[in-house]
Amino acid sequence: MQTFTQWMLEAIRSEGAMCNWVEESRFEWTASTAQAVSQIVEGKTVVLITDRKRQWFADYISSSINQLSKERPMVPIISLDRIYPEFDEMTGGESMDMLLDLMELSFSGKYFFWYIGKGNDPRSDIAKRSSNSCLWLFDEAFGHAMQLRSYDPILDIKLMQLYRLFDMALNAVLFAEVSADV
């Protein structure tokens, strides 16, 4: 069976010249994607968080990932804004701890955060606290995060390309074409 790293490189290249930019960051991208896909396959719930400017993208992912036309098992995914609409009103570590307690009670530890947005946005803090989060951060280098630039004129296109690659990887792992081991 092909390694996830090799499969991802071929997938990026198969998307053509428009995705050449992903190849430059493929090590961060591949590690982050493999970890997220592995957790989905293990049955964990994806708790999606975006900065306010990327709310449209959270809506897109939520409505796209489980389309019946994909003919694959459903992915448990929920937006944190739906679980806790007052998320933006939280201040301090104690509030964050209470929210994490809610997550533990609700999902029995079988969840991970997927954050997409500016690294300095307060909404990123909860995802950064967890080592198993999938992070697509703008304007900040952080651990295993995929780094993007918020001022990139084609950022929205790049987000859609990343999501397409993520979806392709999810299919490949779910249908045992490749293992999510990096």
Backbone torsions as a table, in degrees:
resi	resn	phi	psi	omega
1	MET	NA	139.1	-179.6
2	GLN	-67.0	145.5	177.7
3	THR	-73.1	154.9	179.2
4	PHE	-62.1	-39.4	-179.6
5	THR	-61.1	-46.6	179.5
6	GLN	-66.9	-42.5	179.2
7	TRP	-59.8	-44.2	-178.5
8	MET	-64.3	-41.2	177.9
9	LEU	-59.6	-44.8	178.4
10	GLU	-65.6	-38.5	178.5
11	ALA	-64.1	-43.2	178.6
12	ILE	-61.1	-46.6	-178.6
13	ARG	-67.3	-31.6	179.7
14	SER	-68.8	-19.0	179.3
15	GLU	-79.4	-8.0	175.2
16	GLY	87.7	-170.1	-173.0
17	ALA	-60.8	-29.4	-178.4
18	MET	-63.8	-21.6	-178.8
19	CYS	-104.9	10.3	178.6
20	ASN	-55.6	-33.2	-178.5
21	TRP	-62.7	-29.9	179.9
22	VAL	-69.8	-34.4	-178.9
23	GLU	-60.3	-32.8	178.8
24	GLU	-64.3	-28.8	-179.2
25	SER	-112.2	24.4	-170.5
26	ARG	-64.4	-28.0	-178.4
27	PHE	-69.4	-45.7	175.7
28	GLU	-64.7	-44.9	-178.3
29	TRP	-61.3	-47.9	-176.4
30	THR	-65.2	-44.8	-179.6
31	ALA	-63.0	-45.1	-179.2
32	SER	-64.8	-43.6	-178.6
33	THR	-68.1	-43.3	179.5
34	ALA	-60.6	-42.5	179.4
35	GLN	-63.1	-44.7	-179.2
36	ALA	-65.7	-46.0	-178.6
37	VAL	-64.0	-40.4	177.3
38	SER	-58.4	-42.5	-179.2
39	GLN	-67.3	-36.2	177.0
40	ILE	-64.0	-44.9	-179.6
41	VAL	-63.8	-32.2	177.2
42	GLU	-72.3	-8.0	178.0
43	GLY	95.3	14.2	178.7
44	LYS	-77.9	149.6	176.7
45	THR	-84.6	135.8	176.3
46	VAL	-86.9	122.5	175.3
47	VAL	-105.4	104.9	-173.0
48	LEU	-87.2	130.9	177.7
49	ILE	-132.8	136.4	172.9
50	THR	-132.9	161.8	169.2
51	ASP	-71.1	166.2	-174.9
52	ARG	-59.5	-35.5	-177.4
53	LYS	-68.1	-23.7	-178.8
54	ARG	-103.4	17.9	179.2
55	GLN	-57.3	-36.0	177.9
56	TRP	-57.2	-35.4	-177.8
57	PHE	-73.1	-37.2	175.3
58	ALA	-62.0	-42.4	177.7
59	ASP	-62.5	-41.4	179.4
60	TYR	-62.8	-49.3	-179.6
61	ILE	-60.2	-46.6	-178.2
62	SER	-60.0	-37.3	-178.3
63	SER	-86.0	-20.5	-175.5
64	SER	-92.9	-36.2	-168.4
65	ILE	-63.5	-29.4	-177.4
66	ASN	-113.3	27.6	177.5
67	GLN	-61.5	137.6	-178.5
68	LEU	-61.3	-29.0	-179.5
69	SER	-64.5	-15.6	-180.0
70	LYS	-77.2	-18.1	175.8
71	GLU	48.6	53.7	177.0
72	ARG	-141.6	168.2	176.8
73	PRO	-59.0	148.6	178.9
74	MET	-69.5	147.1	177.8
75	VAL	-103.6	123.7	177.7
76	PRO	-71.9	112.1	-177.2
77	ILE	-140.4	140.1	178.7
78	ILE	-148.7	145.4	177.6
79	SER	-85.1	135.9	179.2
80	LEU	-60.6	-30.8	177.4
81	ASP	-61.3	-28.3	179.2
82	ARG	-79.4	-34.1	179.5
83	ILE	-73.3	-45.3	-174.5
84	TYR	-138.4	85.8	-175.9
85	PRO	-59.7	-20.3	-179.2
86	GLU	-94.3	22.6	-178.5
87	PHE	-53.2	-40.6	-177.8
88	ASP	-69.1	-17.4	-179.2
89	GLU	-84.3	-8.3	-178.0
90	MET	-68.2	136.0	175.5
91	THR	-134.8	133.1	174.3
92	GLY	85.5	165.3	-177.2
93	GLY	-67.2	-31.4	-178.5
94	GLU	-65.1	-41.9	177.5
95	SER	-63.6	-41.1	179.5
96	MET	-64.0	-41.2	178.2
97	ASP	-62.4	-39.1	178.4
98	MET	-65.3	-39.1	177.7
99	LEU	-65.7	-41.4	177.2
100	LEU	-63.6	-36.5	174.5
101	ASP	-61.3	-42.4	176.7
102	LEU	-59.6	-43.1	179.8
103	MET	-62.9	-43.2	179.2
104	GLU	-62.2	-43.8	178.7
105	LEU	-65.1	-39.7	-176.5
106	SER	-74.4	-38.7	-171.7
107	PHE	-119.6	6.8	178.0
108	SER	48.5	39.8	178.1
109	GLY	78.1	0.4	-177.3
110	LYS	-99.6	64.8	179.0
111	TYR	-154.4	163.1	169.6
112	PHE	-148.8	156.3	-179.7
113	PHE	-91.6	142.7	171.5
114	TRP	-123.6	107.5	-177.8
115	TYR	-108.0	134.3	177.5
116	ILE	-130.9	115.6	178.3
117	GLY	156.9	-170.2	-178.8
118	LYS	-63.6	138.4	-179.4
119	GLY	-67.6	-26.7	-178.8
120	ASN	-93.2	4.4	177.4
121	ASP	-73.8	134.7	179.2
122	PRO	-56.5	-24.9	179.3
123	ARG	-66.9	-20.1	-179.4
124	SER	-77.1	-21.1	-172.3
125	ASP	-57.8	-41.6	-177.1
126	ILE	-66.8	-38.4	179.2
127	ALA	-71.5	-34.9	180.0
128	LYS	-68.6	-21.7	179.6
129	ARG	-71.8	-18.5	-174.9
130	SER	-108.6	130.1	-178.0
131	SER	-73.3	-15.2	-178.7
132	ASN	-100.1	13.9	179.1
133	SER	-74.7	150.0	170.6
134	CYS	-97.9	119.9	-173.5
135	LEU	-121.6	125.0	169.8
136	TRP	-114.5	93.7	-172.0
137	LEU	-100.8	141.6	176.7
138	PHE	-102.6	132.8	172.0
139	ASP	64.8	25.6	178.5
140	GLU	-154.9	134.5	172.1
141	ALA	-92.4	130.2	-177.6
142	PHE	-152.9	112.9	174.3
143	GLY	43.5	-121.3	-175.5
144	HIS	-94.2	19.0	-174.8
145	ALA	-76.3	148.6	168.7
146	MET	-79.0	123.7	-175.8
147	GLN	-102.7	132.2	177.2
148	LEU	-130.9	170.9	178.5
149	ARG	-112.3	126.9	-178.3
150	SER	-67.2	-23.9	-177.7
151	TYR	-91.4	4.9	177.6
152	ASP	-65.0	124.7	-177.3
153	PRO	-64.7	-18.7	178.5
154	ILE	-115.6	30.5	-178.6
155	LEU	-55.9	-45.1	-178.3
156	ASP	-61.6	-38.3	177.5
157	ILE	-65.5	-41.9	179.2
158	LYS	-64.0	-39.0	177.1
159	LEU	-61.7	-42.2	179.0
160	MET	-65.2	-38.6	177.6
161	GLN	-65.0	-42.7	177.9
162	LEU	-62.7	-42.0	179.2
163	TYR	-63.3	-40.1	178.9
164	ARG	-61.1	-45.1	178.0
165	LEU	-64.1	-40.3	177.7
166	PHE	-60.3	-45.8	-179.7
167	ASP	-63.9	-40.0	177.1
168	MET	-63.6	-41.6	179.0
169	ALA	-64.7	-41.1	178.3
170	LEU	-60.4	-46.0	176.8
171	ASN	-59.2	-48.0	-176.8
172	ALA	-59.6	-40.5	-180.0
173	VAL	-74.8	-44.3	179.7
174	LEU	-60.7	-34.9	-179.1
175	PHE	-97.4	18.1	172.9
176	ALA	56.4	32.5	173.8
177	GLU	-80.1	-24.7	-178.2
178	VAL	-154.7	152.9	175.5
179	SER	-91.6	148.1	179.9
180	ALA	-80.2	4.7	176.4
181	ASP	-71.5	130.4	-179.3
182	VAL	-87.8	NA	NA
